[in-house]
Amino acid sequence: MRKLVIASLILCAAAVFGAANIHVSIHEWDLPTVNSRPHDPAVGADGALWYTAQQANAIGRLDPASGEIKQFALKTPHSGPHGLVSDDAGNIWFTANYAGYIGKLDPKTGTVTEFKINDPRGKDPHTPIIAPDGRVWFTVQQGNVVGVLDPKNGAIKLADVPTAHALPYGIVLDSKGTPYFCEFGSNKIARIDPATMQMHEYVLPEGARPRRLRMANDTTIYYSDFQRGYLGRLDLASSVVKEWPSPGGPQSQPYGIAITGDGVVWYSESGVKPNTLVRFDPKTGQFQKWNIPSGGGVVRNMVATNDGRLYLACSGVNKVAVAQIAATRASG
């Protein structure tokens, strides 16, 4: 029987006169397959929470309103679905991390279309993102390349990252469709030209290891520094980096990150037990944090919905979660 865990926590930003009281409710659902290792979440075109069940070889869908969960089995055994993203038509695109292909799931029929990456450098596709022109960009961690799939003809191109053993990880797009990605094996974030596939690297502070990133706007990227326990901000126009120590300290291992429509940055500390959900307000420079009820078991990725909720995959405890956020003005 599926269990629903609900935690409501209130934290007052008392250090700021007249600041908002932030109320966060975290709802968690057990997944139908034991030890399925939900890796990444995505927001569907219909607003549903989609997730990759990496060890269950399936893609799952949660209806947050009803709590109904449906899983779609993949046709290739041991595909190891990792990252995923929804297109405007509602198709779910995912990376088959164990089987070296990019997949497209049609939720209406359950049909999965596979685009095999024949180049051996592309054997472990990691995180996908869909550009405005419909192409699917993706990172390949061990292959040390970034790839792009044209769904119109199935053509896949790969480009080597200039830095050796860079471990390309999280990837995002700016409003023009230009990809930026983390080099988790180095202290760099890189940009790739969508036309030429040439790359430009931005150097971060020594020892930084960016794992996930989000665009605040076309000139600002926030990233989680997993190695040093920082939240970082890269100004793309000037290449200037600003850092803030994460509340959990140097061993807090910031990981999944998202930005809500109000510009607030959210991320999870995976190195503290239980994992936390951290809020950073760029306007005030203040942090607030909440414990994840189940402990989280490492929140590897999170995404923000258009209405300001957060979707989380709690991989080590076999759950997915929705965080509801509300603010009221403090008196005084």
N, C-alpha and C positions, 0 to 999 in steps of 0.2 A: 504494500500500500504506500502510495506516494505521500510524503510528509511535507508540510509547509511550515517553514520556520519564519517567524516574524519578529523583528526587533525594532523598537522605536527608541531613539536616543536623541536627546536635546543637548546642544552645547551652545552656551552663550558667549559671544565675543565680548566679554566684559571689559577687555582692555581698551576698547574704543567706545567713547561716549556716543550713545545713540545708535550703536551698531545693530545689525540684524541678528535676531536669534535664528539659528539655522536648525531646522528639524529634518532629520534623515531617518527614513524607514527602510530597512533592508529586508526584502522578502526572498527567501531561498526555496528552491524546489529540488528534491532528489530526482535523479535521472533514472529511466527505466532499466538500463543495463548496468550491472554492477561493474565498478572500476572502469568506466568508459573513458575516463580522462578527458573531460571537456576542455578543449584547448583555447579556442577563440570564440567570442560572440560577434554577432552582426545584427544590425537593424534591417529587417525585411522591408520591402516596398509597402507591405501591409501593416507595418509597425510591430510585427512579431519579433521575438527574440530567437534568432537562429544560432546554432552552435555546431562546432565540429566535435564529434565523439571519436577521438583519435584511436583508442584501443577497441572500440566497438565497431570500427569500420563503417561509420554511419554519419549522416548529417541530421541534426535534430531541430525541431521547431517547438517553441513554447508560446502558447497564447497567454500573455500575462493576465488577461481579464478573467479567463476561465480556469487557468492552471493546466489546461490540456497540453500534453506533450506527444508529439508524433516523431518517429525516427524513420529516416529513409536509408535503407541499406545500399551500400555501394557494390557495384558488380565485380570489381577487381578485388580479390582478397588482399588483406594487409596493405591497403592503400595509405593508411595513416593520415587521414585528413587533418590539416593543421590550421591554416588561415582561411577566412572566407569573407565574402562581400556580396551584397545584393545589387543587381542592376535595376534599372527603372521598370522593367517589365516583370520583376519579381523572381527572375532566375537567380539561383545561388551559385556563385563561382567559388571554387575552393582549390587549395593546393594539396596534392597527394604527396605528402612528404616522404613516404616510404616507397612509393611506386613511380615517382618521376613523371607525373602528368598534371595538367591543369584540368579540372573538372567543372562541368556545368550541370546543375540539377534543375530540372523543370518541376516545380512543386505540384503543378496541376496533374501531371502524369506519373511522376516519380522517375522519369527517364533521366539517365545520366549520360552525358556526352563527354568523352575523354579526348584531350589533346595531348598526345604523347610528346615529351621532350626527348628527342633522339640524341642530342648532343650530351655526352657523358658529364659535362660540367653542370648540367641541369638536373642531376639525379635527386636532389632534395629541395624542391621548391618550398618556400617558407611562408611569406605573407603577400597576399594579392591586393590590388587596388584597381578600380576601373576608371579610366580617363574619360573625359567628355566625348571623345571620338569613338568610344566603345572598345578601345583596346584594353587589354588586361596586363598591367605591369606587375612584376613579382620579384621578390628577392630569392636568392639561392644561397643558403648560409655556408655550407661546406664547399660548394662549388665556387664560391667567391665571385659570383656574377649577379647581374641584374638582367631580367628577361622581359620580353613583351610578346604577347600573343595577339594576333589579329584574328578575331573569330570569323571574319568574313571568308577567309581562305585557309585558316588553320596554321598559317606561317608563324614560326617562333624564332625570335632573334635573341641572342645573348651577348652581353658586353662584360668584359672583365673589369673588376674594380681595380684601380691603380695600386692600392695598398695591398700587399700580400697578407693573407689570412685575416682579412678585414671582417669576415663573418657578417655579411649583409643581413639585416634583421627587419625591424619595423620600417614601413614605407607609407608616405602620404603624398598628396598632390596639392599644388596651389591652385588658384582659381583659373589659371591658364592651362592646367593639365600637365605641369612640369613636376616630375617625381623627385622627392627627397627621401633619403633613407639613412638609417643608423648603420654605422660600422661598429658592431658590438665587439669586434676583436681589436679595435684601435680607438684612439680618442678623436674620432672624426664623424662628421655628418656630410653626406655627399648629395649633390644635385646631378641629375642626368638630363641631357638635352633630348627631348622627345623625338626630334628629327634626325639628329646625327648619332645619338647615344654616347656622345662624349660626356665625360664626368668632370665635375669640379668639386674639390674637397674643402670643407671648412674644418679648421683645426680647433679642437676644444682643449681645456686645461689638461695638463699632464696627468695621466692616470685615469682620466675619465673613460667610462665604458657605457656609451649610450645604447639603450636596448629598445625602447619604444619612444615615439615622438608624435606630436600633433601640431598642426598649423593653427596659430592664433589668428593670423592674417597673412597676406602675401610677403611680409617682411619679417615675421616673427615665428620662430619654432620653439616650443617647449619640449624637453626631453627628460626621461628618467635615467639618471646615472646609477646604474645597478651596482657598480663596483665601489663607489666612494660614498654612497648615501646622500646624493644631492638631487635637487630639482634644478635643471638648467634652462636657460633661455638664450637662444642664438638669434642675433639681429642679422638677417641676411644681407641687408644693405651695407652694414659697416663691418660685419664679421665679429662684432663685439659679443662676448659671452658674459652673462651674469648668472651667479649661482646662489642657491639657498640651501643650507643644511636641512635635510629632512628631519622631522620631529623625532623619529625613532633612532636617530644617530647614524654613525658611520657604517654599521652593519645592517641597516634597515632594508637594503636591497630594493629600492623603488623599481617598479616593473610596469604593469598595465597603466595606461594614462589616457585621459580624455579631456576635452574642453566643452563645456556646455555653452548654450547660446548667449549667456550673459557674460562670457569671457572668463569665467572661473575655471581654474585648472583642478582636475581631480586625478588622483593616482592611488595605487595600492603599494604599501610596504610589505614585501614578501618575506623579508628576513626577520620579522618580529612575529611572535606567537601570542595571540592570534594575529593574522594579517589585519592591517588597518585600511580604511578608506580615508584618504587625506584630501582636504580642501585647501587650495591656495588662492587667495584673492590678489590678483596683480595690482589692484588699485590701492590696497592697504599694505601689502607685503605680509599679511598674517596667514598663519596656518591653523587649521582645526582638524581633528581626526576622530574617527569612530572605529571601534572594533567590529570586524565582520563576525556575525553570530556563530557560524559554524567553524570559524578559524580560517576559512578561505582555502587553505592548502595550496597556496600560490595562485594569485590572480594574475595570469600571464597577459591578459589583454582586457580592455573594457572599451565600450563605445557609448556615446551620448545620443539620445534620441532628440528629435526636433522639439519635443515638449519638455525637455530638461531632465529626463530620467537618465539613469545609467544602467547599462546591461553589463553583467560580469559573468565570467566563467571561473568557477572555483574548482580548479582542476584536481587538487589532491583530495577533495572530499566528495567528488562526484555530484556536484550541484551547479545550477545556474542561479543567478540572482538578479533582482531588479531593485535599484535604489531610488526611492522617491524623495525629492528634495523640496522643502518649503521654507520660506523666510518670513518672519514677522519683525516689525520694528520694536526694538527695546525701548522701554520708557525711561524717562529721566533725562 
